[in-house]
Amino acid sequence: MHHQEKIKLQGILPQAAMGPPISPLQLQALNKIDSILFVVQLNAVVVPVDNHSSLPADLQNLLQQFEHVFAPPSDMPPSRIGDHKIPLLEGA
């Protein structure tokens, strides 16, 4: 809805004629003389690839069996006798 009016978003039909891309300066010039009917901007979308699909089956099974080992940490590690500490200045 836009200003209490229902708006339908629709892609460009395949038979629509597409012109060459224009520069930002050309776009500004067209805007100054009110010659813009519509502007389309396309952005590339990266689709995540399943990294395990290209691995051998025995390695995939091993990764699944020990999935908890390769999972990102959810909290800090437990305290140990030889914990490493970095002394910081107060307020730093």
PyMOL Python script that loads the backbone (N, CA, C, O; Angstrom):
from pymol import cmd

cmd.read_pdbstr("""\
ATOM      1  N   MET A   1       0.849  -1.184   0.000  1.00  0.00           N
ATOM      2  CA  MET A   1       0.000   0.000   0.000  1.00  0.00           C
ATOM      3  C   MET A   1       0.893   1.244   0.000  1.00  0.00           C
ATOM      4  O   MET A   1       1.913   1.292   0.686  1.00  0.00           O
ATOM      5  N   HIS A   2       0.490   2.237  -0.775  1.00  0.00           N
ATOM      6  CA  HIS A   2       1.188   3.516  -0.830  1.00  0.00           C
ATOM      7  C   HIS A   2       0.133   4.603  -0.950  1.00  0.00           C
ATOM      8  O   HIS A   2      -0.604   4.655  -1.934  1.00  0.00           O
ATOM      9  N   HIS A   3       0.063   5.477   0.059  1.00  0.00           N
ATOM     10  CA  HIS A   3      -0.969   6.518   0.094  1.00  0.00           C
ATOM     11  C   HIS A   3      -2.359   5.904  -0.061  1.00  0.00           C
ATOM     12  O   HIS A   3      -3.161   6.365  -0.873  1.00  0.00           O
ATOM     13  N   GLN A   4      -2.634   4.870   0.713  1.00  0.00           N
ATOM     14  CA  GLN A   4      -3.929   4.152   0.703  1.00  0.00           C
ATOM     15  C   GLN A   4      -4.288   3.580  -0.668  1.00  0.00           C
ATOM     16  O   GLN A   4      -5.463   3.369  -0.967  1.00  0.00           O
ATOM     17  N   GLU A   5      -3.288   3.334  -1.487  1.00  0.00           N
ATOM     18  CA  GLU A   5      -3.528   2.745  -2.800  1.00  0.00           C
ATOM     19  C   GLU A   5      -2.699   1.478  -2.919  1.00  0.00           C
ATOM     20  O   GLU A   5      -1.516   1.474  -2.580  1.00  0.00           O
ATOM     21  N   LYS A   6      -3.309   0.407  -3.397  1.00  0.00           N
ATOM     22  CA  LYS A   6      -2.612  -0.862  -3.536  1.00  0.00           C
ATOM     23  C   LYS A   6      -1.666  -0.793  -4.728  1.00  0.00           C
ATOM     24  O   LYS A   6      -2.071  -0.431  -5.833  1.00  0.00           O
ATOM     25  N   ILE A   7      -0.400  -1.144  -4.497  1.00  0.00           N
ATOM     26  CA  ILE A   7       0.623  -1.110  -5.540  1.00  0.00           C
ATOM     27  C   ILE A   7       1.046  -2.541  -5.845  1.00  0.00           C
ATOM     28  O   ILE A   7       1.276  -3.333  -4.931  1.00  0.00           O
ATOM     29  N   LYS A   8       1.149  -2.869  -7.123  1.00  0.00           N
ATOM     30  CA  LYS A   8       1.598  -4.196  -7.535  1.00  0.00           C
ATOM     31  C   LYS A   8       3.014  -4.086  -8.088  1.00  0.00           C
ATOM     32  O   LYS A   8       3.274  -3.336  -9.028  1.00  0.00           O
ATOM     33  N   LEU A   9       3.928  -4.852  -7.481  1.00  0.00           N
ATOM     34  CA  LEU A   9       5.305  -4.891  -7.977  1.00  0.00           C
ATOM     35  C   LEU A   9       5.414  -6.034  -8.974  1.00  0.00           C
ATOM     36  O   LEU A   9       4.993  -7.154  -8.686  1.00  0.00           O
ATOM     37  N   GLN A  10       5.977  -5.756 -10.142  1.00  0.00           N
ATOM     38  CA  GLN A  10       6.080  -6.765 -11.187  1.00  0.00           C
ATOM     39  C   GLN A  10       7.407  -6.596 -11.899  1.00  0.00           C
ATOM     40  O   GLN A  10       7.846  -5.476 -12.162  1.00  0.00           O
ATOM     41  N   GLY A  11       8.029  -7.694 -12.202  1.00  0.00           N
ATOM     42  CA  GLY A  11       9.288  -7.658 -12.934  1.00  0.00           C
ATOM     43  C   GLY A  11       9.078  -7.231 -14.375  1.00  0.00           C
ATOM     44  O   GLY A  11       7.950  -7.186 -14.867  1.00  0.00           O
ATOM     45  N   ILE A  12      10.175  -6.918 -15.041  1.00  0.00           N
ATOM     46  CA  ILE A  12      10.115  -6.526 -16.444  1.00  0.00           C
ATOM     47  C   ILE A  12       9.859  -7.770 -17.285  1.00  0.00           C
ATOM     48  O   ILE A  12      10.530  -8.790 -17.128  1.00  0.00           O
ATOM     49  N   LEU A  13       8.903  -7.675 -18.160  1.00  0.00           N
ATOM     50  CA  LEU A  13       8.566  -8.805 -19.017  1.00  0.00           C
ATOM     51  C   LEU A  13       9.707  -9.084 -19.991  1.00  0.00           C
ATOM     52  O   LEU A  13      10.423  -8.160 -20.376  1.00  0.00           O
ATOM     53  N   PRO A  14       9.893 -10.350 -20.400  1.00  0.00           N
ATOM     54  CA  PRO A  14      11.017 -10.696 -21.284  1.00  0.00           C
ATOM     55  C   PRO A  14      11.010  -9.939 -22.607  1.00  0.00           C
ATOM     56  O   PRO A  14      12.078  -9.703 -23.174  1.00  0.00           O
ATOM     57  N   GLN A  15       9.847  -9.552 -23.117  1.00  0.00           N
ATOM     58  CA  GLN A  15       9.795  -8.864 -24.398  1.00  0.00           C
ATOM     59  C   GLN A  15      10.116  -7.373 -24.278  1.00  0.00           C
ATOM     60  O   GLN A  15      10.153  -6.678 -25.294  1.00  0.00           O
ATOM     61  N   ALA A  16      10.349  -6.864 -23.066  1.00  0.00           N
ATOM     62  CA  ALA A  16      10.684  -5.448 -22.892  1.00  0.00           C
ATOM     63  C   ALA A  16      12.068  -5.168 -23.476  1.00  0.00           C
ATOM     64  O   ALA A  16      13.007  -5.940 -23.285  1.00  0.00           O
ATOM     65  N   ALA A  17      12.174  -4.044 -24.194  1.00  0.00           N
ATOM     66  CA  ALA A  17      13.454  -3.661 -24.790  1.00  0.00           C
ATOM     67  C   ALA A  17      14.316  -3.014 -23.725  1.00  0.00           C
ATOM     68  O   ALA A  17      13.862  -2.115 -23.016  1.00  0.00           O
ATOM     69  N   MET A  18      15.532  -3.455 -23.610  1.00  0.00           N
ATOM     70  CA  MET A  18      16.450  -2.912 -22.612  1.00  0.00           C
ATOM     71  C   MET A  18      17.499  -2.067 -23.315  1.00  0.00           C
ATOM     72  O   MET A  18      18.078  -2.488 -24.317  1.00  0.00           O
ATOM     73  N   GLY A  19      17.738  -0.887 -22.793  1.00  0.00           N
ATOM     74  CA  GLY A  19      18.763  -0.007 -23.344  1.00  0.00           C
ATOM     75  C   GLY A  19      20.099  -0.269 -22.669  1.00  0.00           C
ATOM     76  O   GLY A  19      20.189  -1.075 -21.743  1.00  0.00           O
ATOM     77  N   PRO A  20      21.132   0.412 -23.134  1.00  0.00           N
ATOM     78  CA  PRO A  20      22.453   0.243 -22.525  1.00  0.00           C
ATOM     79  C   PRO A  20      22.492   0.909 -21.151  1.00  0.00           C
ATOM     80  O   PRO A  20      21.710   1.823 -20.885  1.00  0.00           O
ATOM     81  N   PRO A  21      23.388   0.463 -20.281  1.00  0.00           N
ATOM     82  CA  PRO A  21      23.511   1.118 -18.975  1.00  0.00           C
ATOM     83  C   PRO A  21      23.962   2.567 -19.151  1.00  0.00           C
ATOM     84  O   PRO A  21      24.645   2.901 -20.120  1.00  0.00           O
ATOM     85  N   ILE A  22      23.571   3.422 -18.202  1.00  0.00           N
ATOM     86  CA  ILE A  22      23.969   4.825 -18.276  1.00  0.00           C
ATOM     87  C   ILE A  22      24.802   5.191 -17.047  1.00  0.00           C
ATOM     88  O   ILE A  22      24.740   4.530 -16.011  1.00  0.00           O
ATOM     89  N   SER A  23      25.570   6.246 -17.191  1.00  0.00           N
ATOM     90  CA  SER A  23      26.439   6.699 -16.105  1.00  0.00           C
ATOM     91  C   SER A  23      25.626   7.532 -15.111  1.00  0.00           C
ATOM     92  O   SER A  23      24.524   7.978 -15.430  1.00  0.00           O
ATOM     93  N   PRO A  24      26.170   7.742 -13.908  1.00  0.00           N
ATOM     94  CA  PRO A  24      25.480   8.621 -12.949  1.00  0.00           C
ATOM     95  C   PRO A  24      25.260  10.036 -13.493  1.00  0.00           C
ATOM     96  O   PRO A  24      24.229  10.650 -13.220  1.00  0.00           O
ATOM     97  N   LEU A  25      26.218  10.551 -14.255  1.00  0.00           N
ATOM     98  CA  LEU A  25      26.048  11.891 -14.837  1.00  0.00           C
ATOM     99  C   LEU A  25      24.896  11.923 -15.842  1.00  0.00           C
ATOM    100  O   LEU A  25      24.129  12.885 -15.888  1.00  0.00           O
ATOM    101  N   GLN A  26      24.783  10.872 -16.641  1.00  0.00           N
ATOM    102  CA  GLN A  26      23.684  10.805 -17.605  1.00  0.00           C
ATOM    103  C   GLN A  26      22.343  10.720 -16.871  1.00  0.00           C
ATOM    104  O   GLN A  26      21.356  11.319 -17.296  1.00  0.00           O
ATOM    105  N   LEU A  27      22.320   9.970 -15.766  1.00  0.00           N
ATOM    106  CA  LEU A  27      21.093   9.849 -14.977  1.00  0.00           C
ATOM    107  C   LEU A  27      20.698  11.201 -14.392  1.00  0.00           C
ATOM    108  O   LEU A  27      19.521  11.561 -14.404  1.00  0.00           O
ATOM    109  N   GLN A  28      21.675  11.953 -13.879  1.00  0.00           N
ATOM    110  CA  GLN A  28      21.396  13.283 -13.332  1.00  0.00           C
ATOM    111  C   GLN A  28      20.853  14.218 -14.417  1.00  0.00           C
ATOM    112  O   GLN A  28      19.930  14.994 -14.170  1.00  0.00           O
ATOM    113  N   ALA A  29      21.427  14.140 -15.608  1.00  0.00           N
ATOM    114  CA  ALA A  29      20.973  14.996 -16.716  1.00  0.00           C
ATOM    115  C   ALA A  29      19.533  14.652 -17.092  1.00  0.00           C
ATOM    116  O   ALA A  29      18.722  15.550 -17.322  1.00  0.00           O
ATOM    117  N   LEU A  30      19.211  13.367 -17.155  1.00  0.00           N
ATOM    118  CA  LEU A  30      17.840  12.965 -17.481  1.00  0.00           C
ATOM    119  C   LEU A  30      16.870  13.398 -16.391  1.00  0.00           C
ATOM    120  O   LEU A  30      15.731  13.764 -16.683  1.00  0.00           O
ATOM    121  N   ASN A  31      17.307  13.361 -15.146  1.00  0.00           N
ATOM    122  CA  ASN A  31      16.460  13.766 -14.027  1.00  0.00           C
ATOM    123  C   ASN A  31      16.156  15.266 -14.089  1.00  0.00           C
ATOM    124  O   ASN A  31      15.043  15.688 -13.775  1.00  0.00           O
ATOM    125  N   LYS A  32      17.133  16.059 -14.488  1.00  0.00           N
ATOM    126  CA  LYS A  32      16.945  17.515 -14.567  1.00  0.00           C
ATOM    127  C   LYS A  32      15.863  17.901 -15.567  1.00  0.00           C
ATOM    128  O   LYS A  32      15.153  18.887 -15.372  1.00  0.00           O
ATOM    129  N   ILE A  33      15.738  17.115 -16.644  1.00  0.00           N
ATOM    130  CA  ILE A  33      14.739  17.456 -17.670  1.00  0.00           C
ATOM    131  C   ILE A  33      13.490  16.573 -17.562  1.00  0.00           C
ATOM    132  O   ILE A  33      12.700  16.484 -18.502  1.00  0.00           O
ATOM    133  N   ASP A  34      13.322  15.916 -16.397  1.00  0.00           N
ATOM    134  CA  ASP A  34      12.144  15.063 -16.136  1.00  0.00           C
ATOM    135  C   ASP A  34      11.921  14.027 -17.229  1.00  0.00           C
ATOM    136  O   ASP A  34      10.798  13.834 -17.694  1.00  0.00           O
ATOM    137  N   SER A  35      12.998  13.365 -17.633  1.00  0.00           N
ATOM    138  CA  SER A  35      12.896  12.360 -18.691  1.00  0.00           C
ATOM    139  C   SER A  35      13.000  10.928 -18.161  1.00  0.00           C
ATOM    140  O   SER A  35      13.220   9.997 -18.935  1.00  0.00           O
ATOM    141  N   ILE A  36      12.846  10.751 -16.867  1.00  0.00           N
ATOM    142  CA  ILE A  36      12.984   9.404 -16.303  1.00  0.00           C
ATOM    143  C   ILE A  36      11.600   8.813 -16.080  1.00  0.00           C
ATOM    144  O   ILE A  36      10.797   9.354 -15.320  1.00  0.00           O
ATOM    145  N   LEU A  37      11.331   7.695 -16.749  1.00  0.00           N
ATOM    146  CA  LEU A  37      10.083   6.976 -16.546  1.00  0.00           C
ATOM    147  C   LEU A  37      10.236   6.015 -15.377  1.00  0.00           C
ATOM    148  O   LEU A  37       9.372   5.954 -14.502  1.00  0.00           O
ATOM    149  N   PHE A  38      11.341   5.259 -15.359  1.00  0.00           N
ATOM    150  CA  PHE A  38      11.649   4.368 -14.244  1.00  0.00           C
ATOM    151  C   PHE A  38      13.133   4.072 -14.248  1.00  0.00           C
ATOM    152  O   PHE A  38      13.805   4.212 -15.270  1.00  0.00           O
ATOM    153  N   VAL A  39      13.641   3.660 -13.090  1.00  0.00           N
ATOM    154  CA  VAL A  39      15.045   3.295 -12.944  1.00  0.00           C
ATOM    155  C   VAL A  39      15.089   1.905 -12.328  1.00  0.00           C
ATOM    156  O   VAL A  39      14.375   1.626 -11.365  1.00  0.00           O
ATOM    157  N   VAL A  40      15.919   1.042 -12.876  1.00  0.00           N
ATOM    158  CA  VAL A  40      16.072  -0.316 -12.360  1.00  0.00           C
ATOM    159  C   VAL A  40      17.518  -0.512 -11.949  1.00  0.00           C
ATOM    160  O   VAL A  40      18.440  -0.202 -12.703  1.00  0.00           O
ATOM    161  N   GLN A  41      17.705  -1.030 -10.748  1.00  0.00           N
ATOM    162  CA  GLN A  41      19.058  -1.363 -10.294  1.00  0.00           C
ATOM    163  C   GLN A  41      19.066  -2.833  -9.921  1.00  0.00           C
ATOM    164  O   GLN A  41      18.239  -3.291  -9.133  1.00  0.00           O
ATOM    165  N   LEU A  42      20.007  -3.565 -10.493  1.00  0.00           N
ATOM    166  CA  LEU A  42      20.139  -4.985 -10.191  1.00  0.00           C
ATOM    167  C   LEU A  42      21.396  -5.202  -9.371  1.00  0.00           C
ATOM    168  O   LEU A  42      22.443  -4.623  -9.661  1.00  0.00           O
ATOM    169  N   ASN A  43      21.293  -6.028  -8.358  1.00  0.00           N
ATOM    170  CA  ASN A  43      22.435  -6.362  -7.521  1.00  0.00           C
ATOM    171  C   ASN A  43      22.643  -7.863  -7.556  1.00  0.00           C
ATOM    172  O   ASN A  43      21.683  -8.633  -7.537  1.00  0.00           O
ATOM    173  N   ALA A  44      23.885  -8.269  -7.606  1.00  0.00           N
ATOM    174  CA  ALA A  44      24.203  -9.691  -7.597  1.00  0.00           C
ATOM    175  C   ALA A  44      23.893 -10.267  -6.224  1.00  0.00           C
ATOM    176  O   ALA A  44      24.133  -9.627  -5.200  1.00  0.00           O
ATOM    177  N   VAL A  45      23.360 -11.476  -6.215  1.00  0.00           N
ATOM    178  CA  VAL A  45      23.063 -12.177  -4.973  1.00  0.00           C
ATOM    179  C   VAL A  45      23.918 -13.428  -4.941  1.00  0.00           C
ATOM    180  O   VAL A  45      23.899 -14.236  -5.870  1.00  0.00           O
ATOM    181  N   VAL A  46      24.662 -13.576  -3.866  1.00  0.00           N
ATOM    182  CA  VAL A  46      25.505 -14.753  -3.725  1.00  0.00           C
ATOM    183  C   VAL A  46      24.705 -15.828  -2.997  1.00  0.00           C
ATOM    184  O   VAL A  46      24.243 -15.623  -1.874  1.00  0.00           O
ATOM    185  N   VAL A  47      24.553 -16.959  -3.643  1.00  0.00           N
ATOM    186  CA  VAL A  47      23.825 -18.074  -3.049  1.00  0.00           C
ATOM    187  C   VAL A  47      24.836 -18.971  -2.354  1.00  0.00           C
ATOM    188  O   VAL A  47      25.779 -19.446  -2.986  1.00  0.00           O
ATOM    189  N   PRO A  48      24.648 -19.211  -1.047  1.00  0.00           N
ATOM    190  CA  PRO A  48      25.618 -20.054  -0.348  1.00  0.00           C
ATOM    191  C   PRO A  48      25.632 -21.469  -0.930  1.00  0.00           C
ATOM    192  O   PRO A  48      24.594 -22.045  -1.257  1.00  0.00           O
ATOM    193  N   VAL A  49      26.820 -21.990  -1.043  1.00  0.00           N
ATOM    194  CA  VAL A  49      27.001 -23.332  -1.607  1.00  0.00           C
ATOM    195  C   VAL A  49      27.260 -24.294  -0.461  1.00  0.00           C
ATOM    196  O   VAL A  49      28.000 -23.981   0.472  1.00  0.00           O
ATOM    197  N   ASP A  50      26.647 -25.464  -0.538  1.00  0.00           N
ATOM    198  CA  ASP A  50      26.881 -26.492   0.478  1.00  0.00           C
ATOM    199  C   ASP A  50      28.284 -27.036   0.264  1.00  0.00           C
ATOM    200  O   ASP A  50      28.529 -27.788  -0.679  1.00  0.00           O
ATOM    201  N   ASN A  51      29.215 -26.648   1.156  1.00  0.00           N
ATOM    202  CA  ASN A  51      30.613 -27.050   1.007  1.00  0.00           C
ATOM    203  C   ASN A  51      30.823 -28.539   1.156  1.00  0.00           C
ATOM    204  O   ASN A  51      31.800 -29.079   0.637  1.00  0.00           O
ATOM    205  N   HIS A  52      29.920 -29.220   1.858  1.00  0.00           N
ATOM    206  CA  HIS A  52      30.118 -30.646   2.103  1.00  0.00           C
ATOM    207  C   HIS A  52      29.756 -31.514   0.894  1.00  0.00           C
ATOM    208  O   HIS A  52      30.152 -32.678   0.836  1.00  0.00           O
ATOM    209  N   SER A  53      29.011 -30.965  -0.070  1.00  0.00           N
ATOM    210  CA  SER A  53      28.560 -31.794  -1.188  1.00  0.00           C
ATOM    211  C   SER A  53      29.712 -32.245  -2.079  1.00  0.00           C
ATOM    212  O   SER A  53      29.606 -33.281  -2.734  1.00  0.00           O
ATOM    213  N   SER A  54      30.817 -31.486  -2.118  1.00  0.00           N
ATOM    214  CA  SER A  54      31.928 -31.860  -2.984  1.00  0.00           C
ATOM    215  C   SER A  54      32.954 -32.727  -2.260  1.00  0.00           C
ATOM    216  O   SER A  54      33.946 -33.142  -2.860  1.00  0.00           O
ATOM    217  N   LEU A  55      32.727 -33.004  -0.978  1.00  0.00           N
ATOM    218  CA  LEU A  55      33.661 -33.828  -0.207  1.00  0.00           C
ATOM    219  C   LEU A  55      33.339 -35.305  -0.381  1.00  0.00           C
ATOM    220  O   LEU A  55      32.189 -35.669  -0.621  1.00  0.00           O
ATOM    221  N   PRO A  56      34.349 -36.149  -0.260  1.00  0.00           N
ATOM    222  CA  PRO A  56      34.089 -37.603  -0.319  1.00  0.00           C
ATOM    223  C   PRO A  56      33.120 -38.025   0.786  1.00  0.00           C
ATOM    224  O   PRO A  56      33.069 -37.398   1.845  1.00  0.00           O
ATOM    225  N   ALA A  57      32.365 -39.073   0.541  1.00  0.00           N
ATOM    226  CA  ALA A  57      31.322 -39.537   1.469  1.00  0.00           C
ATOM    227  C   ALA A  57      31.888 -39.876   2.849  1.00  0.00           C
ATOM    228  O   ALA A  57      31.260 -39.558   3.859  1.00  0.00           O
ATOM    229  N   ASP A  58      33.073 -40.522   2.915  1.00  0.00           N
ATOM    230  CA  ASP A  58      33.622 -40.884   4.221  1.00  0.00           C
ATOM    231  C   ASP A  58      33.995 -39.645   5.039  1.00  0.00           C
ATOM    232  O   ASP A  58      33.869 -39.650   6.264  1.00  0.00           O
ATOM    233  N   LEU A  59      34.452 -38.588   4.369  1.00  0.00           N
ATOM    234  CA  LEU A  59      34.784 -37.351   5.060  1.00  0.00           C
ATOM    235  C   LEU A  59      33.511 -36.637   5.512  1.00  0.00           C
ATOM    236  O   LEU A  59      33.479 -36.062   6.601  1.00  0.00           O
ATOM    237  N   GLN A  60      32.461 -36.667   4.686  1.00  0.00           N
ATOM    238  CA  GLN A  60      31.176 -36.082   5.076  1.00  0.00           C
ATOM    239  C   GLN A  60      30.645 -36.769   6.330  1.00  0.00           C
ATOM    240  O   GLN A  60      30.149 -36.104   7.240  1.00  0.00           O
ATOM    241  N   ASN A  61      30.749 -38.105   6.383  1.00  0.00           N
ATOM    242  CA  ASN A  61      30.290 -38.859   7.549  1.00  0.00           C
ATOM    243  C   ASN A  61      31.086 -38.475   8.786  1.00  0.00           C
ATOM    244  O   ASN A  61      30.519 -38.326   9.868  1.00  0.00           O
ATOM    245  N   LEU A  62      32.383 -38.315   8.636  1.00  0.00           N
ATOM    246  CA  LEU A  62      33.246 -37.943   9.758  1.00  0.00           C
ATOM    247  C   LEU A  62      32.877 -36.550  10.276  1.00  0.00           C
ATOM    248  O   LEU A  62      32.803 -36.337  11.486  1.00  0.00           O
ATOM    249  N   LEU A  63      32.645 -35.602   9.363  1.00  0.00           N
ATOM    250  CA  LEU A  63      32.253 -34.250   9.765  1.00  0.00           C
ATOM    251  C   LEU A  63      30.906 -34.256  10.477  1.00  0.00           C
ATOM    252  O   LEU A  63      30.715 -33.513  11.440  1.00  0.00           O
ATOM    253  N   GLN A  64      29.981 -35.074  10.022  1.00  0.00           N
ATOM    254  CA  GLN A  64      28.679 -35.162  10.678  1.00  0.00           C
ATOM    255  C   GLN A  64      28.811 -35.815  12.052  1.00  0.00           C
ATOM    256  O   GLN A  64      28.152 -35.395  13.003  1.00  0.00           O
ATOM    257  N   GLN A  65      29.652 -36.833  12.159  1.00  0.00           N
ATOM    258  CA  GLN A  65      29.829 -37.543  13.426  1.00  0.00           C
ATOM    259  C   GLN A  65      30.396 -36.606  14.498  1.00  0.00           C
ATOM    260  O   GLN A  65      30.000 -36.688  15.660  1.00  0.00           O
ATOM    261  N   PHE A  66      31.318 -35.718  14.117  1.00  0.00           N
ATOM    262  CA  PHE A  66      31.957 -34.814  15.070  1.00  0.00           C
ATOM    263  C   PHE A  66      31.551 -33.363  14.826  1.00  0.00           C
ATOM    264  O   PHE A  66      32.359 -32.447  14.978  1.00  0.00           O
ATOM    265  N   GLU A  67      30.302 -33.170  14.449  1.00  0.00           N
ATOM    266  CA  GLU A  67      29.794 -31.836  14.132  1.00  0.00           C
ATOM    267  C   GLU A  67      29.970 -30.872  15.305  1.00  0.00           C
ATOM    268  O   GLU A  67      30.245 -29.690  15.094  1.00  0.00           O
ATOM    269  N   HIS A  68      29.814 -31.360  16.537  1.00  0.00           N
ATOM    270  CA  HIS A  68      29.943 -30.500  17.718  1.00  0.00           C
ATOM    271  C   HIS A  68      31.363 -29.941  17.856  1.00  0.00           C
ATOM    272  O   HIS A  68      31.541 -28.862  18.422  1.00  0.00           O
ATOM    273  N   VAL A  69      32.367 -30.649  17.355  1.00  0.00           N
ATOM    274  CA  VAL A  69      33.753 -30.179  17.444  1.00  0.00           C
ATOM    275  C   VAL A  69      33.969 -28.983  16.514  1.00  0.00           C
ATOM    276  O   VAL A  69      34.719 -28.063  16.841  1.00  0.00           O
ATOM    277  N   PHE A  70      33.312 -29.002  15.362  1.00  0.00           N
ATOM    278  CA  PHE A  70      33.509 -27.960  14.352  1.00  0.00           C
ATOM    279  C   PHE A  70      32.512 -26.813  14.474  1.00  0.00           C
ATOM    280  O   PHE A  70      32.586 -25.857  13.703  1.00  0.00           O
ATOM    281  N   ALA A  71      31.578 -26.886  15.428  1.00  0.00           N
ATOM    282  CA  ALA A  71      30.578 -25.834  15.601  1.00  0.00           C
ATOM    283  C   ALA A  71      31.237 -24.585  16.185  1.00  0.00           C
ATOM    284  O   ALA A  71      32.179 -24.697  16.970  1.00  0.00           O
ATOM    285  N   PRO A  72      30.756 -23.401  15.815  1.00  0.00           N
ATOM    286  CA  PRO A  72      31.306 -22.169  16.403  1.00  0.00           C
ATOM    287  C   PRO A  72      31.075 -22.180  17.916  1.00  0.00           C
ATOM    288  O   PRO A  72      30.052 -22.691  18.373  1.00  0.00           O
ATOM    289  N   PRO A  73      32.006 -21.626  18.702  1.00  0.00           N
ATOM    290  CA  PRO A  73      31.840 -21.618  20.155  1.00  0.00           C
ATOM    291  C   PRO A  73      30.635 -20.774  20.565  1.00  0.00           C
ATOM    292  O   PRO A  73      30.355 -19.741  19.957  1.00  0.00           O
ATOM    293  N   SER A  74      29.930 -21.220  21.594  1.00  0.00           N
ATOM    294  CA  SER A  74      28.754 -20.492  22.071  1.00  0.00           C
ATOM    295  C   SER A  74      29.041 -19.729  23.359  1.00  0.00           C
ATOM    296  O   SER A  74      28.250 -18.873  23.756  1.00  0.00           O
ATOM    297  N   ASP A  75      30.164 -20.029  24.022  1.00  0.00           N
ATOM    298  CA  ASP A  75      30.527 -19.322  25.244  1.00  0.00           C
ATOM    299  C   ASP A  75      32.039 -19.398  25.436  1.00  0.00           C
ATOM    300  O   ASP A  75      32.754 -19.959  24.607  1.00  0.00           O
ATOM    301  N   MET A  76      32.506 -18.833  26.526  1.00  0.00           N
ATOM    302  CA  MET A  76      33.938 -18.825  26.824  1.00  0.00           C
ATOM    303  C   MET A  76      34.381 -20.209  27.292  1.00  0.00           C
ATOM    304  O   MET A  76      33.582 -20.951  27.864  1.00  0.00           O
ATOM    305  N   PRO A  77      35.644 -20.566  27.058  1.00  0.00           N
ATOM    306  CA  PRO A  77      36.124 -21.864  27.539  1.00  0.00           C
ATOM    307  C   PRO A  77      36.208 -21.871  29.064  1.00  0.00           C
ATOM    308  O   PRO A  77      36.292 -20.810  29.682  1.00  0.00           O
ATOM    309  N   PRO A  78      36.184 -23.054  29.673  1.00  0.00           N
ATOM    310  CA  PRO A  78      36.259 -23.133  31.137  1.00  0.00           C
ATOM    311  C   PRO A  78      37.617 -22.639  31.639  1.00  0.00           C
ATOM    312  O   PRO A  78      38.610 -22.670  30.912  1.00  0.00           O
ATOM    313  N   SER A  79      37.644 -22.179  32.905  1.00  0.00           N
ATOM    314  CA  SER A  79      38.899 -21.728  33.513  1.00  0.00           C
ATOM    315  C   SER A  79      39.841 -22.901  33.696  1.00  0.00           C
ATOM    316  O   SER A  79      39.424 -24.021  33.990  1.00  0.00           O
ATOM    317  N   ARG A  80      41.124 -22.614  33.513  1.00  0.00           N
ATOM    318  CA  ARG A  80      42.155 -23.640  33.673  1.00  0.00           C
ATOM    319  C   ARG A  80      43.265 -23.084  34.536  1.00  0.00           C
ATOM    320  O   ARG A  80      43.346 -21.873  34.742  1.00  0.00           O
ATOM    321  N   ILE A  81      44.129 -23.960  35.045  1.00  0.00           N
ATOM    322  CA  ILE A  81      45.226 -23.534  35.914  1.00  0.00           C
ATOM    323  C   ILE A  81      46.140 -22.549  35.196  1.00  0.00           C
ATOM    324  O   ILE A  81      46.576 -21.569  35.798  1.00  0.00           O
ATOM    325  N   GLY A  82      46.431 -22.785  33.949  1.00  0.00           N
ATOM    326  CA  GLY A  82      47.361 -21.943  33.201  1.00  0.00           C
ATOM    327  C   GLY A  82      46.683 -20.930  32.320  1.00  0.00           C
ATOM    328  O   GLY A  82      47.160 -20.660  31.218  1.00  0.00           O
ATOM    329  N   ASP A  83      45.559 -20.348  32.778  1.00  0.00           N
ATOM    330  CA  ASP A  83      44.855 -19.355  31.967  1.00  0.00           C
ATOM    331  C   ASP A  83      45.783 -18.202  31.596  1.00  0.00           C
ATOM    332  O   ASP A  83      46.588 -17.751  32.410  1.00  0.00           O
ATOM    333  N   HIS A  84      45.662 -17.744  30.385  1.00  0.00           N
ATOM    334  CA  HIS A  84      46.460 -16.613  29.903  1.00  0.00           C
ATOM    335  C   HIS A  84      45.677 -15.338  30.170  1.00  0.00           C
ATOM    336  O   HIS A  84      44.480 -15.272  29.888  1.00  0.00           O
ATOM    337  N   LYS A  85      46.337 -14.337  30.705  1.00  0.00           N
ATOM    338  CA  LYS A  85      45.676 -13.057  30.986  1.00  0.00           C
ATOM    339  C   LYS A  85      46.483 -11.926  30.360  1.00  0.00           C
ATOM    340  O   LYS A  85      47.711 -11.973  30.300  1.00  0.00           O
ATOM    341  N   ILE A  86      45.762 -10.912  29.898  1.00  0.00           N
ATOM    342  CA  ILE A  86      46.395  -9.724  29.349  1.00  0.00           C
ATOM    343  C   ILE A  86      46.004  -8.570  30.253  1.00  0.00           C
ATOM    344  O   ILE A  86      44.845  -8.153  30.247  1.00  0.00           O
ATOM    345  N   PRO A  87      46.959  -8.033  31.043  1.00  0.00           N
ATOM    346  CA  PRO A  87      46.599  -6.915  31.926  1.00  0.00           C
ATOM    347  C   PRO A  87      46.341  -5.661  31.104  1.00  0.00           C
ATOM    348  O   PRO A  87      47.131  -5.301  30.231  1.00  0.00           O
ATOM    349  N   LEU A  88      45.222  -5.001  31.395  1.00  0.00           N
ATOM    350  CA  LEU A  88      44.834  -3.787  30.687  1.00  0.00           C
ATOM    351  C   LEU A  88      44.871  -2.608  31.630  1.00  0.00           C
ATOM    352  O   LEU A  88      44.718  -2.767  32.841  1.00  0.00           O
ATOM    353  N   LEU A  89      45.073  -1.433  31.085  1.00  0.00           N
ATOM    354  CA  LEU A  89      45.014  -0.221  31.873  1.00  0.00           C
ATOM    355  C   LEU A  89      43.567   0.077  32.196  1.00  0.00           C
ATOM    356  O   LEU A  89      42.688  -0.166  31.368  1.00  0.00           O
ATOM    357  N   GLU A  90      43.298   0.599  33.384  1.00  0.00           N
ATOM    358  CA  GLU A  90      41.941   0.929  33.791  1.00  0.00           C
ATOM    359  C   GLU A  90      41.323   1.906  32.791  1.00  0.00           C
ATOM    360  O   GLU A  90      41.919   2.933  32.468  1.00  0.00           O
ATOM    361  N   GLY A  91      40.149   1.587  32.316  1.00  0.00           N
ATOM    362  CA  GLY A  91      39.438   2.443  31.373  1.00  0.00           C
ATOM    363  C   GLY A  91      39.873   2.316  29.927  1.00  0.00           C
ATOM    364  O   GLY A  91      39.327   2.988  29.052  1.00  0.00           O
ATOM    365  N   ALA A  92      40.856   1.456  29.668  1.00  0.00           N
ATOM    366  CA  ALA A  92      41.334   1.296  28.289  1.00  0.00           C
ATOM    367  C   ALA A  92      40.393   0.403  27.503  1.00  0.00           C
ATOM    368  O   ALA A  92      40.626   0.149  26.321  1.00  0.00           O
TER     369      ALA A  92
END
""", "prot")
cmd.dss("prot")
cmd.show_as("cartoon", "prot")
cmd.util.cbc("prot")
cmd.orient("prot")
